[in-house]
Amino acid sequence: MAVEVAAESLAEEPRHPPLTLVSGPSRGGKSRWAEHLAAQSGLAVVYLATGPSLPDDPSWQARLQRHRQRRPPQWSCREVGGELAGALDALEPDQLGLVDSLGTWVAAHLVLEPEAWACRCNELITAIRRCRAPLVVVCEETGWGVVPATAAGSCFRDRLGTMQQELQGLSEAAWLVLQGRAIDLLAFSQPVPPDH
């Protein structure tokens, strides 16, 4: 009887929609792979752009234009900048949120002091946990053997890396994309023991 009750309790517990991380170095194909995964879902895709608009930066504008041209016309796009948590709360269960990217979200909050940064991270983690839609989150890989020359660069690298590990614990799928190839990290890896 106790087994039946336990099984019923598990069945009643709401299942959290899946979180997929797609990381990799610059120009490795991570955004294209994330878009491919989103398109395969069959859900209404909502593209959540976390980057700044930078209207006076021609190279940034060209990059944004490439992303826009690649996206299917039926996808909606929300320019959320650093306000990602609120955008996740607005997603519906029949949608898929494609976040591009975690790095530009981190960069938007780089000026925050450690305590305020920790609060912002907790806010995002809470929003991801309660999000009603599945998510695909694009993450940059930084600092692969190169020590940043500036304090801001070190701060960005450390904050992004820590957030990626935090989100990895919540994800059901994780991909590393480089040289135009996608590697299933959960299938071909072992977790690193926690830092004590």
C-alpha positions in Angstrom: 0.0 0.0 0.0 2.8 2.4 0.9 4.4 1.8 -2.5 1.1 2.7 -4.3 0.8 5.9 -2.3 4.4 6.8 -3.1 3.8 6.2 -6.8 0.7 8.3 -6.8 2.6 11.1 -5.0 5.3 11.0 -7.7 2.7 11.0 -10.5 1.0 14.1 -9.0 4.2 16.1 -8.7 4.5 18.5 -11.6 7.4 17.8 -13.9 9.7 20.7 -14.7 10.1 21.4 -18.4 13.5 20.4 -19.7 16.5 22.8 -19.8 19.1 22.3 -22.6 22.5 24.1 -22.5 24.4 24.7 -25.7 27.9 26.1 -25.2 31.0 26.6 -27.2 33.6 29.1 -28.4 32.9 32.1 -30.6 32.0 31.2 -34.2 31.8 27.5 -33.4 28.1 27.1 -34.4 26.4 27.1 -31.0 23.6 29.5 -32.0 22.9 27.5 -35.2 22.7 24.2 -33.2 20.5 25.8 -30.6 18.2 27.1 -33.3 18.2 23.6 -34.9 17.1 22.0 -31.5 14.4 24.6 -31.1 13.1 24.0 -34.6 12.9 20.3 -33.9 10.8 20.8 -30.8 7.5 21.4 -32.7 6.7 24.2 -30.3 6.2 27.9 -30.9 9.7 29.3 -30.5 10.3 32.6 -28.6 13.8 33.9 -29.1 15.0 35.8 -26.0 17.8 38.1 -27.0 19.9 39.2 -24.1 22.4 41.3 -26.0 22.5 45.1 -26.2 21.2 46.9 -29.2 24.5 49.0 -29.9 23.1 50.9 -32.9 26.5 52.6 -33.5 28.5 49.4 -33.7 28.4 48.2 -37.4 30.0 44.8 -36.6 27.4 44.1 -33.9 24.6 45.1 -36.1 25.9 42.8 -38.9 25.9 40.0 -36.4 22.4 40.7 -35.2 21.2 40.8 -38.8 22.7 37.4 -39.6 20.8 36.0 -36.6 17.6 37.6 -37.7 17.9 36.3 -41.3 18.5 32.8 -40.1 15.5 32.6 -37.8 12.2 31.3 -39.3 9.7 34.1 -39.8 7.1 32.5 -37.5 9.4 32.7 -34.5 8.8 35.6 -32.2 11.7 37.6 -30.8 11.8 39.5 -27.5 14.7 41.9 -26.8 15.1 41.3 -23.1 18.6 42.5 -22.4 19.5 41.9 -18.8 15.8 41.3 -17.8 15.8 37.6 -18.6 14.0 36.4 -15.4 10.8 38.4 -16.2 10.9 37.2 -19.8 11.0 33.5 -18.6 8.0 34.1 -16.4 6.0 35.3 -19.4 6.5 32.1 -21.4 3.6 29.7 -21.9 3.7 25.8 -21.7 3.2 25.5 -25.5 6.2 27.6 -26.2 10.0 27.0 -26.2 12.3 29.8 -25.0 15.6 30.1 -26.9 17.9 32.3 -24.8 20.8 33.7 -26.8 22.9 34.2 -24.7 23.9 33.6 -21.1 27.2 35.5 -21.8 25.5 38.7 -22.9 23.2 38.5 -19.8 26.3 38.2 -17.6 27.9 41.1 -19.4 24.8 43.3 -18.7 25.3 42.8 -15.0 29.1 43.0 -14.8 29.1 46.2 -12.8 27.1 44.7 -10.0 28.9 44.2 -6.7 29.2 40.5 -5.6 26.2 40.6 -3.2 23.9 42.2 -5.9 25.3 39.8 -8.5 24.4 36.8 -6.2 20.9 38.1 -5.9 20.6 38.5 -9.7 21.8 34.9 -10.2 19.4 33.6 -7.6 16.6 35.5 -9.4 17.5 33.9 -12.7 17.8 30.3 -11.3 14.4 30.7 -9.6 12.8 31.9 -12.8 14.3 28.9 -14.7 13.0 26.5 -12.1 9.5 27.9 -12.3 9.4 28.5 -16.1 6.5 26.7 -17.7 8.2 26.3 -21.0 11.2 24.2 -22.1 14.3 26.3 -22.6 17.4 26.1 -24.8 20.1 28.4 -23.4 23.2 29.4 -25.5 26.4 29.9 -23.4 29.8 31.1 -24.4 32.9 29.3 -23.4 35.6 31.7 -22.3 39.1 31.5 -20.9 40.2 28.3 -22.5 43.8 28.6 -21.4 44.0 32.4 -21.7 44.1 34.5 -18.6 42.1 37.8 -19.2 44.3 40.9 -19.2 41.8 43.0 -17.3 39.9 42.7 -14.0 36.6 43.0 -15.9 37.6 40.2 -18.2 38.4 37.9 -15.2 35.2 38.8 -13.5 33.2 38.0 -16.7 35.0 34.6 -17.1 34.5 33.6 -13.5 30.9 34.7 -13.3 29.9 33.0 -16.6 31.7 29.8 -15.7 30.1 29.6 -12.3 26.6 30.2 -13.8 27.2 27.5 -16.4 28.0 24.9 -13.8 24.9 26.0 -11.8 22.6 25.6 -14.8 24.2 22.3 -15.7 22.8 20.9 -12.5 19.3 21.8 -13.7 19.6 20.7 -17.3 18.5 17.5 -19.0 20.7 18.0 -22.0 24.0 19.7 -22.7 25.9 20.2 -25.9 29.4 21.5 -26.6 29.6 23.0 -30.1 32.9 23.7 -31.8 34.3 23.7 -35.3 30.7 23.2 -36.6 30.3 19.9 -34.7 27.9 19.3 -31.7 29.0 16.9 -28.9 26.5 15.5 -26.5 28.2 16.3 -23.2 26.0 14.2 -20.9 26.5 11.1 -23.1 30.3 11.4 -23.3 31.3 12.9 -20.0 31.5 12.4 -16.2 30.6 15.1 -13.6 33.6 16.8 -11.9 33.5 16.3 -8.1 32.3 19.4 -6.2 34.8 21.9 -4.9 35.1 21.5 -1.1 
